[in-house]
Amino acid sequence: MNNIIVPAMGESITEGTIYKWHVKEGEAVKLGDVLLELETDKVNLEMSAEIDGVIEKILRQNGDTVQIGEVIGRIQSGGEAGVAAEVASEKSVPIDEKKVVAEEKPSAIVAGKPAEPHQANESASFLAASPSARKLARERGIELEQVQDRDTKGRIYQENVRNHSEVANDQVKRSGDGQGGTGGANPLAQAAPVPSAQEFVVASSKPMVRERMSRRRVTIAKRLVEAQRTAAMLTTFNEVDMTAILDIRKRRKQAFQEKHDVNLGFMSFFTKAVVGALKAYPLLNAEIDGEDILVKKYYDIGIAVSAKEGLVVPVVRDADRLGFAEIERQIGELAGKARSNKLSISELQGGTFTITNGGVFGSLLSTPILNTPQVGILGMHKIQLRPIAIDKDTMENRPMMYIALSYDHRIVDGSEAVRFLVAVKELLEDPESLLLEG
């Protein structure tokens, strides 16, 4: 018997939460198979099997808080690596007792009448598959009983499922091209489910690479789709003359750097301008809770940062109480943590409004997606010289930036959103007002 123990996960981390078990009691695992995911305030960690065997007992469940060194499950090592054990309730049952237990629905065999070998193998096939094989089979809509490609002990691995899928796709494709008929078709092709369009792509001769999405990318994808599905999202645009801010940065940048040991960037100006506009139009600093509106009287501004594994939005807390130097310092520290994957969960939670800057990558205009449950997000873009009419007789080339406000139309009216964005524009074009309004 081998215990599954919560490992040490770095300094200052004494506990974690079981995010998700990937196996169930009675399932066979091989050395290296992922057993579960642990979530902490700083890192997410996958725990893998350290031996071949069967999950004998799961002691702590999804959502439980566990301590470092705590036993959360047990693996029963067997005579054959990776062979699934039949289980009844919480206790292993020997094979010669004429009973095969499936994952959820037991199937008793009449005493004194041994089952056919093929039938017994089909009944236990789910238990004899590795977790990665079961997951791939679910994704491709394949019943494991249909997978004939197995090892000598009847075990099914990810490669066996993949081979089955490719064979089935090839047979269905040949049948569709008129090169095969039902009369002489392989029973495997008849039993296999009709593959999706994606499966046909997998079987294509064109070169391609399949990569699994990271947990962060999966989370980002789900949240963005959820935002578009649940919010009545609309975007309004304006443009900002950046002449005054560029002039201040040119004159003050060196002195600011020497005094505060931090660069005077654009984000502190935009953060201050957003805070000032939020004070004037508080519904942009709110969220919807059922049939209620929660208007927040604090200003925790999320700053979108592009990291290797995907976009993250760390939060600058109480931005209304911070000076330019402290805002720039916090944004720099949070961005550094994001790119080195050292952000804590607390640094990513609880923002009231978000700013995203696509301009650093050259974006001229975009429609940012809400960072739910927030109801507003401001998009910054590339500064570009454009001819601007100063009056009816004068034109000048000015450094201009398009800005975009996406908002939730369920609680923010169009007129309020437009006036909010105009307020941001006016504060940025008159930076001295930021000292009073921001």
C-alpha positions as CSV (number, residue, x, y, z in Angstrom):
1,M,0.0,0.0,0.0
2,N,1.4,3.4,-1.0
3,N,0.0,6.7,0.4
4,I,-0.7,9.7,-1.8
5,I,0.8,12.6,0.2
6,V,0.5,16.4,-0.4
7,P,4.1,17.5,-1.3
8,A,5.9,20.6,-0.3
9,M,5.2,23.4,-2.8
10,G,7.6,26.2,-1.9
11,E,8.2,28.6,0.9
12,S,5.3,30.1,2.9
13,I,2.8,27.6,1.3
14,T,1.4,25.3,4.1
15,E,-1.8,24.2,2.5
16,G,-3.7,23.9,-0.7
17,T,-7.1,23.0,-2.2
18,I,-7.9,19.9,-4.2
19,Y,-9.0,21.5,-7.5
20,K,-9.8,18.2,-9.3
21,W,-9.2,14.5,-9.0
22,H,-8.5,12.9,-12.4
23,V,-9.0,9.4,-11.2
24,K,-11.6,7.4,-9.2
25,E,-11.4,4.6,-6.7
26,G,-10.8,1.3,-8.5
27,E,-9.1,2.8,-11.5
28,A,-5.7,1.6,-12.7
29,V,-2.8,4.0,-13.0
30,K,0.7,3.9,-14.3
31,L,3.8,5.6,-13.1
32,G,3.6,9.2,-14.1
33,D,-0.2,9.3,-14.7
34,V,-1.8,12.6,-13.3
35,L,-3.8,11.8,-10.3
36,L,-5.1,15.3,-9.3
37,E,-4.5,19.0,-9.4
38,L,-3.7,21.1,-6.3
39,E,-4.4,24.8,-6.2
40,T,-2.6,27.2,-3.8
41,D,-2.3,30.9,-3.5
42,K,0.8,30.9,-5.6
43,V,1.0,27.9,-7.8
44,N,-1.0,25.1,-9.4
45,L,0.5,21.7,-9.1
46,E,-0.3,18.4,-10.8
47,M,0.4,15.3,-8.6
48,S,1.4,12.1,-10.5
49,A,1.4,8.5,-9.6
50,E,4.7,7.3,-8.2
51,I,4.0,3.6,-8.8
52,D,1.9,1.3,-11.1
53,G,-1.3,0.2,-9.3
54,V,-4.9,0.8,-8.5
55,I,-6.5,3.7,-6.7
56,E,-7.6,1.9,-3.5
57,K,-9.0,4.9,-1.6
58,I,-9.6,8.6,-2.0
59,L,-9.6,10.2,1.4
60,R,-10.2,13.9,0.5
61,Q,-12.5,15.3,-2.1
62,N,-12.6,18.1,-4.7
63,G,-12.7,21.5,-2.9
64,D,-11.2,20.2,0.4
65,T,-8.4,22.2,2.0
66,V,-5.4,20.0,2.7
67,Q,-2.1,20.5,4.6
68,I,1.4,19.8,3.4
69,G,2.3,16.2,4.3
70,E,-1.3,15.1,4.6
71,V,-2.3,11.7,3.3
72,I,-5.2,12.2,0.8
73,G,-5.4,8.8,-0.9
74,R,-3.9,5.4,-1.3
75,I,-2.6,3.3,-4.2
76,Q,-2.7,-0.5,-4.1
77,S,0.3,-1.9,-6.0
78,G,-0.5,-5.1,-7.9
79,G,1.4,-8.0,-9.4
80,E,1.0,-6.5,-12.9
81,A,1.9,-2.9,-13.6
82,G,-1.2,-0.9,-14.7
83,V,-3.6,-3.9,-14.5
84,A,-7.0,-2.8,-13.2
85,A,-8.3,-4.5,-10.0
86,E,-12.0,-5.4,-9.7
87,V,-13.5,-3.5,-6.7
88,A,-16.7,-3.8,-4.8
89,S,-17.6,-0.9,-2.6
90,E,-14.2,0.1,-1.1
91,K,-12.6,-3.4,-1.0
92,S,-10.7,-5.3,-3.8
93,V,-12.3,-8.5,-5.1
94,P,-10.2,-11.3,-6.5
95,I,-10.8,-12.1,-10.1
96,D,-11.6,-15.8,-9.5
97,E,-14.7,-14.9,-7.5
98,K,-16.7,-14.7,-10.8
99,K,-17.6,-11.0,-10.4
100,V,-16.5,-8.1,-12.5
101,V,-17.3,-4.7,-11.1
102,A,-17.5,-1.8,-13.6
103,E,-17.0,1.9,-12.7
104,E,-20.6,2.6,-11.7
105,K,-22.8,-0.3,-12.7
106,P,-21.9,-3.7,-11.2
107,S,-22.6,-6.8,-13.4
108,A,-23.0,-10.1,-11.5
109,I,-22.1,-13.4,-13.2
110,V,-24.1,-16.5,-12.5
111,A,-22.3,-18.8,-10.0
112,G,-21.0,-22.0,-11.5
113,K,-21.1,-20.6,-15.1
114,P,-17.9,-18.9,-16.0
115,A,-18.1,-15.9,-18.3
116,E,-16.7,-15.9,-21.8
117,P,-13.2,-14.4,-21.9
118,H,-14.2,-11.7,-24.4
119,Q,-17.2,-10.7,-22.3
120,A,-15.2,-10.4,-19.1
121,N,-12.6,-8.3,-21.0
122,E,-15.3,-6.0,-22.3
123,S,-16.8,-5.5,-18.8
124,A,-13.5,-4.6,-17.3
125,S,-12.1,-2.6,-20.2
126,F,-12.9,0.7,-18.6
127,L,-11.0,-0.2,-15.5
128,A,-8.0,-1.5,-17.6
129,A,-7.5,1.9,-19.4
130,S,-5.1,4.6,-18.2
131,P,-6.6,8.0,-17.3
132,S,-5.1,9.6,-20.4
133,A,-6.7,6.9,-22.6
134,R,-10.1,7.4,-21.0
135,K,-9.9,11.2,-21.4
136,L,-8.9,10.9,-25.1
137,A,-11.8,8.4,-25.7
138,R,-14.3,10.8,-24.1
139,E,-13.0,13.7,-26.3
140,R,-13.3,11.6,-29.5
141,G,-16.6,9.9,-28.6
142,I,-15.2,6.4,-28.5
143,E,-16.5,3.5,-26.4
144,L,-13.5,1.8,-24.9
145,E,-15.1,-1.6,-25.5
146,Q,-14.6,-0.9,-29.2
147,V,-10.9,-0.5,-29.0
148,Q,-9.3,-3.8,-30.1
149,D,-5.7,-2.6,-30.1
150,R,-4.5,-3.5,-26.6
151,D,-1.4,-4.9,-25.0
152,T,-1.0,-8.6,-24.1
153,K,-2.7,-8.1,-20.8
154,G,-5.8,-6.4,-22.3
155,R,-4.8,-2.9,-21.1
156,I,-5.6,0.2,-23.1
157,Y,-3.4,3.2,-23.3
158,Q,-3.6,6.6,-25.1
159,E,-1.8,5.3,-28.2
160,N,-4.3,2.5,-28.5
161,V,-7.2,4.9,-28.5
162,R,-5.5,7.2,-31.0
163,N,-4.8,4.2,-33.4
164,H,-8.4,3.1,-33.1
165,S,-9.6,6.7,-34.0
166,E,-7.3,6.9,-37.0
167,V,-8.4,3.5,-38.4
168,A,-12.1,4.3,-38.0
169,N,-11.6,7.7,-39.7
170,D,-9.7,6.1,-42.6
171,Q,-12.4,3.5,-43.1
172,V,-15.3,6.0,-43.0
173,K,-13.4,8.2,-45.4
174,R,-12.9,5.4,-47.9
175,S,-16.5,4.4,-47.6
176,G,-17.6,8.0,-48.4
177,D,-15.3,8.0,-51.4
178,G,-17.1,4.9,-52.8
179,Q,-14.1,2.7,-52.3
180,G,-15.8,0.4,-49.7
181,G,-19.2,-1.2,-49.1
182,T,-21.2,-2.4,-46.2
183,G,-21.0,-6.0,-47.5
184,G,-17.2,-6.3,-46.9
185,A,-16.7,-3.6,-44.4
186,N,-14.7,-4.2,-41.3
187,P,-17.0,-4.6,-38.2
188,L,-14.7,-2.0,-36.5
189,A,-15.8,0.6,-39.0
190,Q,-19.4,-0.2,-38.5
191,A,-19.1,0.0,-34.7
192,A,-17.1,3.2,-34.6
193,P,-19.1,6.4,-34.2
194,V,-19.1,8.8,-37.2
195,P,-16.2,11.2,-36.6
196,S,-16.6,14.9,-36.5
197,A,-15.1,17.4,-38.9
198,Q,-12.2,17.9,-36.5
199,E,-11.4,14.1,-36.6
200,F,-11.2,14.2,-40.4
201,V,-8.7,17.1,-40.0
202,V,-6.6,14.9,-37.6
203,A,-6.5,12.2,-40.3
204,S,-5.4,14.6,-43.0
205,S,-2.1,14.2,-44.7
206,K,-1.4,17.9,-44.3
207,P,1.3,18.7,-41.7
208,M,0.1,20.0,-38.3
209,V,0.9,20.0,-34.7
210,R,-1.6,19.2,-31.9
211,E,-0.9,21.0,-28.6
212,R,-2.8,20.7,-25.3
213,M,-4.0,24.1,-23.9
214,S,-2.6,25.1,-20.6
215,R,-4.9,25.4,-17.6
216,R,-4.5,29.2,-17.9
217,R,-5.5,29.2,-21.5
218,V,-8.5,27.0,-20.8
219,T,-9.6,29.3,-18.0
220,I,-9.1,32.4,-20.2
221,A,-11.2,30.8,-23.0
222,K,-14.0,29.8,-20.7
223,R,-14.2,33.3,-19.1
224,L,-14.1,35.2,-22.4
225,V,-16.9,33.0,-23.8
226,E,-18.9,33.4,-20.6
227,A,-18.5,37.2,-20.7
228,Q,-19.9,37.3,-24.2
229,R,-22.7,34.9,-23.4
230,T,-23.9,36.6,-20.2
231,A,-23.3,40.3,-20.7
232,A,-25.0,42.8,-23.0
233,M,-21.6,44.0,-24.2
234,L,-21.2,47.1,-26.3
235,T,-18.1,49.2,-27.2
236,T,-17.8,53.0,-27.7
237,F,-14.7,54.8,-29.0
238,N,-12.9,58.1,-28.8
239,E,-9.5,59.5,-29.4
240,V,-7.0,61.3,-27.1
241,D,-4.4,63.9,-28.0
242,M,-1.3,62.7,-26.2
243,T,0.7,65.9,-26.7
244,A,0.5,67.1,-23.1
245,I,1.4,63.7,-21.6
246,L,4.3,63.2,-23.9
247,D,5.6,66.7,-23.1
248,I,5.4,66.0,-19.3
249,R,7.2,62.7,-19.7
250,K,9.9,64.4,-21.8
251,R,10.5,67.1,-19.2
252,R,10.0,65.1,-16.0
253,K,11.0,61.6,-16.9
254,Q,14.7,61.7,-15.8
255,A,14.0,63.6,-12.6
256,F,11.1,61.2,-11.8
257,Q,13.4,58.2,-12.4
258,E,16.1,59.6,-10.1
259,K,13.7,60.5,-7.3
260,H,11.5,57.4,-7.3
261,D,13.7,54.8,-9.0
262,V,10.9,53.9,-11.3
263,N,10.1,54.9,-14.9
264,L,7.3,57.4,-15.6
265,G,5.1,55.5,-18.1
266,F,1.7,55.9,-19.6
267,M,-0.2,53.5,-17.3
268,S,-0.1,55.8,-14.2
269,F,-1.7,58.6,-16.2
270,F,-4.4,56.3,-17.6
271,T,-5.0,54.7,-14.1
272,K,-5.5,58.1,-12.6
273,A,-7.8,59.2,-15.4
274,V,-9.9,56.1,-15.0
275,V,-10.3,56.6,-11.3
276,G,-11.4,60.1,-11.8
277,A,-14.0,59.1,-14.4
278,L,-15.2,56.2,-12.2
279,K,-15.9,58.7,-9.4
280,A,-18.0,60.7,-11.8
281,Y,-19.8,57.7,-13.3
282,P,-19.9,55.0,-10.5
283,L,-22.0,52.5,-12.4
284,L,-18.8,51.6,-14.4
285,N,-17.3,50.6,-11.1
286,A,-20.1,48.2,-10.2
287,E,-21.2,44.6,-10.9
288,I,-24.5,42.7,-11.2
289,D,-25.5,40.3,-8.4
290,G,-28.8,38.6,-9.4
291,E,-31.3,41.4,-9.5
292,D,-29.1,43.8,-7.5
293,I,-26.4,46.2,-8.5
294,L,-23.3,46.4,-6.3
295,V,-21.7,49.8,-6.6
296,K,-18.2,49.7,-5.2
297,K,-16.8,52.6,-3.3
298,Y,-13.2,51.5,-3.8
299,Y,-11.0,51.5,-6.9
300,D,-9.0,48.3,-7.5
301,I,-7.8,48.6,-11.1
302,G,-6.9,45.5,-13.1
303,I,-4.0,45.9,-15.5
304,A,-3.9,43.3,-18.3
305,V,-0.5,41.7,-18.8
306,S,0.6,39.4,-21.6
307,A,2.5,36.4,-20.2
308,K,3.9,33.3,-21.9
309,E,0.9,31.1,-21.0
310,G,-1.7,33.8,-21.7
311,L,-3.2,37.0,-20.6
312,V,-3.5,37.7,-16.8
313,V,-5.0,40.7,-15.0
314,P,-3.2,41.5,-11.7
315,V,-4.9,44.2,-9.6
316,V,-3.5,47.5,-8.3
317,R,-5.4,47.9,-5.0
318,D,-6.8,51.3,-3.9
319,A,-5.4,53.1,-6.9
320,D,-7.2,56.3,-5.8
321,R,-4.9,56.5,-2.8
322,L,-1.6,56.0,-4.7
323,G,0.7,58.5,-6.3
324,F,2.1,58.2,-9.8
325,A,5.3,56.6,-8.6
326,E,3.6,53.9,-6.5
327,I,1.2,53.0,-9.3
328,E,4.1,52.6,-11.7
329,R,6.0,50.6,-9.2
330,Q,3.1,48.2,-8.5
331,I,2.4,47.7,-12.1
332,G,6.0,46.9,-12.8
333,E,6.2,44.4,-10.0
334,L,2.9,42.7,-10.9
335,A,4.0,42.5,-14.6
336,G,7.3,40.9,-13.6
337,K,5.5,38.4,-11.4
338,A,3.1,37.6,-14.3
339,R,5.9,36.9,-16.8
340,S,7.7,34.7,-14.3
341,N,4.5,32.9,-13.3
342,K,4.8,34.0,-9.6
343,L,1.5,35.8,-9.2
344,S,-0.5,34.8,-6.2
345,I,-4.2,34.1,-6.6
346,S,-5.0,37.1,-4.3
347,E,-3.2,39.4,-6.7
348,L,-5.6,38.3,-9.5
349,Q,-8.9,38.6,-7.7
350,G,-11.3,41.4,-6.9
351,G,-10.7,44.1,-9.5
352,T,-13.4,46.6,-10.1
353,F,-12.4,47.9,-13.5
354,T,-9.7,46.8,-16.1
355,I,-7.3,48.6,-18.4
356,T,-5.7,46.7,-21.3
357,N,-3.0,48.1,-23.6
358,G,-2.9,46.5,-27.1
359,G,-0.9,49.5,-28.3
360,V,2.3,48.0,-27.1
361,F,1.9,45.3,-29.8
362,G,0.9,47.8,-32.4
363,S,-2.9,47.6,-32.2
364,L,-4.5,50.7,-33.7
365,L,-8.1,49.8,-32.6
366,S,-9.9,47.0,-30.8
367,T,-13.0,46.0,-28.9
368,P,-11.8,44.6,-25.5
369,I,-13.9,41.9,-23.8
370,L,-15.2,42.4,-20.3
371,N,-13.4,40.9,-17.4
372,T,-16.5,39.6,-15.6
373,P,-18.1,40.3,-13.2
374,Q,-16.8,43.8,-14.0
375,V,-19.0,45.9,-16.2
376,G,-16.3,48.1,-17.9
377,I,-12.9,47.7,-19.5
378,L,-10.8,50.5,-21.2
379,G,-8.7,49.6,-24.2
380,M,-5.5,51.7,-25.0
381,H,-3.9,51.6,-28.5
382,K,-0.9,52.7,-30.5
383,I,0.1,56.4,-30.4
384,Q,0.2,57.6,-34.0
385,L,0.8,60.9,-35.6
386,R,-2.3,62.1,-37.4
387,P,-3.3,65.5,-39.0
388,I,-5.7,67.2,-36.6
389,A,-7.7,70.3,-37.3
390,I,-6.8,72.9,-34.6
391,D,-9.3,75.4,-36.0
392,K,-10.9,76.1,-39.3
393,D,-7.6,77.5,-40.7
394,T,-4.9,75.4,-39.0
395,M,-3.9,71.7,-39.2
396,E,-1.2,70.1,-37.1
397,N,0.3,66.6,-36.8
398,R,-0.6,65.4,-33.3
399,P,0.3,62.1,-31.5
400,M,-3.2,60.6,-31.2
401,M,-4.4,57.4,-29.5
402,Y,-7.8,55.7,-30.0
403,I,-9.4,54.5,-26.8
404,A,-12.2,52.0,-26.5
405,L,-14.6,51.4,-23.7
406,S,-16.5,48.1,-23.6
407,Y,-19.3,48.1,-21.1
408,D,-22.3,46.0,-19.9
409,H,-25.4,47.6,-21.3
410,R,-27.6,45.9,-18.7
411,I,-26.7,48.5,-16.1
412,V,-24.7,51.1,-18.1
413,D,-26.6,53.3,-20.5
414,G,-25.0,54.4,-23.7
415,S,-25.0,58.1,-22.8
416,E,-23.2,57.3,-19.5
417,A,-20.6,55.2,-21.2
418,V,-19.9,57.9,-23.8
419,R,-19.6,60.6,-21.1
420,F,-17.3,58.3,-19.0
421,L,-15.0,58.0,-22.0
422,V,-15.1,61.7,-22.7
423,A,-14.1,62.3,-19.1
424,V,-11.1,60.0,-19.5
425,K,-10.1,61.8,-22.7
426,E,-10.4,65.3,-21.0
427,L,-8.4,64.2,-18.0
428,L,-5.6,62.8,-20.2
429,E,-5.4,65.9,-22.4
430,D,-5.1,68.1,-19.3
431,P,-2.8,66.0,-17.1
432,E,-2.7,68.6,-14.3
433,S,-6.3,67.9,-13.6
434,L,-5.3,64.4,-12.6
435,L,-3.9,65.8,-9.5
436,L,-7.3,67.1,-8.5
437,E,-9.7,64.6,-10.1
438,G,-7.7,61.4,-9.9
